[in-house]
């Protein structure tokens, strides 16, 4: 990595990428981003949107790296909290319509833009047309489907859910090795592979587990902590048998509950008869959406499994 913030106590923040080269992304995506930031001033940077339903995949890190690479003057808006049209007419308008004090590219970052109001999104269409010559707009979000088409049509869209594991697995492994060796921690190769398989695609969770399980100076994984697939199988066995207390127990032992929804969606045929699959998809989609806002993600998963037990007959 080109830079490390040694003052940060949390490893994920300490090793947060500050340049395109340090991002964990498929190489063709990184090359596209390099071409953007290497263009003269901000002219080569389009308005960009990054989407992923899974947390910790690098959306915010990508935006941060772009801003750092071009030495941009940025305003960051958390659209899950500031999502009214008044924010657009006030804070964003004032920033986007003025020149830079330092003669550097101006960037408006709209984090979690899928929470922005429909009225605000409609107004944003005009902002993109009017102010893109003066600044650029970078958006992140969980659900592309919540963004209106007139806005999407004006953006360069990257869906981080579409990345193949084999395209980034080597980069992830090398990053975990780099962190452990830089922190003078010993490890076993098979433990790193177990961490990757358990927490993929959340690199944030992987790095968090490194810090959590190396307090003794060596990476030691608690017995049974890893291997989400087997834990998901155990959970679905409890759902199938309608053993509520067992389901609660199995839910609470899962360390990456957000990964459950995509996992079971890809394995529906293993658990449900053909006629039950449409209903189960609706239940999964509802709770995956709620997962992005849930304070207790294991509780949200338990609620999902409870509804699956009540409404969907398992094989």
N, C-alpha and C positions, 0 to 999 in steps of 0.2 A: 504494500500500500504506500501511496506517496506521502500521506500525512496521517498522524495519529494524535488524537487529543488526550494526552496523558492526564489532564486535570479531571476528566470525566470518570466517576467511580463505576458507572454502569458500562459494561463492556460493549453493548450494542452502540451506545453513544460514543464511546472511546474509539471504536473502529468504524464509525459511520463514513461512507464514501464521500469524498469531496471533489471527485473528478470522474469523468466518464470511464476511464480505464479501470477504476476500482469498483465499478458497479458489477453485480452478479446478474448478467443478462446474456441471452444468446448473442454470439459475436456479430451477427448481421444487424441486430438492433443497436449494439454499441457503435458499430461503424456508421450507421445512419445518424446517431446522436453526435458523433464526432464531427461529421460533415456539417451538422447544424451549428455547433459551437465554434468551429474553425472558420466560418464565413466572416466576412467583414462586418464589424459592429453587430447589430442585431438583425440585419437584413436577411440573414440566412436562417433564422430561427422562426419556424412557423408557430402558430398557436397550437398547442399540444394538449391532448387529453390522455391520461393513463388510467386504466380500469383494472380492477381485480376484486373478486368476491372474497378472496382469502387475505387475511392480515399478514403483514410482515414480508411481503414479496418484493418490496423495493420501490414502490411508487413515490413516496416522499423522498427517499434517498436519490432517486433520479432527478426530481425537481431540484433538490438541494445541490446536486452535482452540476446541473445546467447553470444555475444561478452563480455558483462559485466559479465555474470555468470562464464565464463571460464577464465576471466581476460586475454583475448586474446590481441595480438598485431595485429592491423588491419590496412589495407589500404582500403580507400573507393574511389571507382571510379563511377562517374556519367556517365553512358554509353550514356545518351542522349546528352552529351557534349563532352565526350572523347570516341569516338566510332570507331577509326581507328585501323588498325592492328599495327601501330607504338606504340600505347599505350600498346598493349600486349607485343610487343618485347622489350619495354623499361621499363616503370615504373613497370608493373606487373611482368615481367621476373626477374628483379632485386630483387624485394621483395620476390617472391615465391621461388627463387633458393637459397636464403641466410638463415642462421640460425637466430634464435631469439636472440637479445641482452640480453633479460631478462629471457631466458629459459621458455617462455610461448608459448601456441599455436599461430600460425600465421594464420590469416584469411584474405582472399581477398574478399571484398564485392563489387559485381557488381550491382549497383542500376540501374533500368530501362534497364536491359540487352537486352530487346527486341528491343532497338534502336541500338544495336551493329551491325556492318556491317556483311554481310554474310561471307565475307572472314575472318573476325576476329573470327566469331563463329566457322568456320571450323578449324582454328588454335587452338582455345581453347580446342578442343577435345584432342589434344596432350598434352596440358598443364595439363589437368585434370589427365591424365594417368601418366605423368612424375613427377608432383610435389605434388600430393595428400598425399604422405608419409611425406612431409615436412610442408604442410599447407593445409587448407581447403578453399573451395570456396562457398560463399553464394550469391545467385542471387535473385533479385526481378524484376518483370516486370508486364505489364498489359496484354499482350497477349502471352499465351503459344504457340499458333500456329505460332508465328514468330521465334521460336527457332528451330534449326535443330535437327532432331531425334538423330544423333550421340552424341549430347551434352545432350539432355534430358535423354537418356538411362543411362547416368553416374550420374544422380542426383536423390535425394529424392525429389519428387515434391509434393507441397501442393497447392491446388487451393482454395483460400479464397472465391471465388464466390459460392462454393458448400456448405458453412455452412448454416444450417437452422436457421432461426430467433429465434425459440424457444430454440435452444441450447445455445444462447448467450444473450438473452433478459434480463434474471435475472442478469447476470454479468454486463451488460450495466447499468441497473437501479441502481444497488448497487454502481457502480462507480460514477454515476452522483450524487447520494445521498451523497456519501463520500466527493466529491469535494465541494458541496454546504455547507455541515455542517462544513467542515474544513475551508471554507472561511467565515463562520458565516453568511450565506445567508438563508433566509426563502423561502419556496416553497410549492407548492401544488402537491400532487401525480399525479393528472390528467394532470398537465402541463408537468411533466417529461415524462409521457406516450405519450403525444402529440409530444414532441420533438423527442422521439425515433421513433415514427411512421413517422414523417416528414423526418428525415435525415438518417434513416437506409439505408445502412449499415455503413455510415461514422461516426464513433465515434468521429473523429476529428471535424466534423461539429457540432455534438451534444455538445461537450465541448465548442466549440467556441460560440454557441448560449447561453450557460449558462453565460459565461462572458459578452456577449453583453447585455443580458436582466436582469442583476442583479445589475446595476450601482446604484440603489436606496437602495440596501440592501435586496431586495425581488425579487424573480423571477417573472417578469411580462411580459407575452407574448403579443405583439401587436395584436389587433383584426385582424383576417384574415391572420396572418403570418404563422400559422401552417396548417396542413392537405394538403399535397401535392396532394393526390389523387383527391380531389375535384377541386384543381387548375388545375391539368392535364385534368380533365374532361371538365372544362371550356375552356381550351386551345384547346382541340380537337373539341369542339363545334364550335369554331371560324374557325378552319381548315375546318371542314365539310361544313360550310356555306360560305367558301372562303371570310371571312371578314378580310382583311389584317391588317387594323389598330387595330381591336379588337385582332387579333392574336399577334401583337406586344405588346399591352398592357398586355395581359395575360402572355406572355413570360417573360416580365420584372418583374412581381410580383412573379415569382417562385424563391424560395430561394435555392433550391437544383436541378438545371437543369440537373446535371449528372445522376440523378435517373430516368429521363424521359424515356430514351431509353429502359431500362429493363422493366419499368412499362408498356409501350405501347406494347412492344413485347409480354408480358404475357397476354395482353388484346386485341390483334389484332382482334379476332373474334367479339368483341363488336363494332368495328369501320369500318371494311372493309369486303366487299364481298370476297368470297373464291378466286376468280380469281385475286384479287388485292393484296392478302397477300404476294406472292413472291416478287413483286416489292417493297412493303413497307418495307419488311425485308432488302432488299439491301440498301435502303435509310437509314434506321435506323442504320445498321451496319457501313455504311460509316461515319455518323456523330458521332456515339459513338466512333469510332476510332479517329476522329478529336478532340473530346471533351478532350481527355487526354493531348492534346498539346495546346488547345485554351486558349488564354489570357482572353477573354471575353466569358464565357461559355453560357451566356444568348444570346449573338449574334450568337453563333454556333447553339443553339437550335432554334432560329428564322430562321436561314438559312435552318435547317432541316425541320421545319414546312412549310416554303415557298415551298420547293421541294415536300413535301407531298401534298400540295395544288395543285401544278402544274401537278404532275404525277400520283397521286393515288386517285381514286374516292372513297370517303368515303360513307358509308351507308346512 
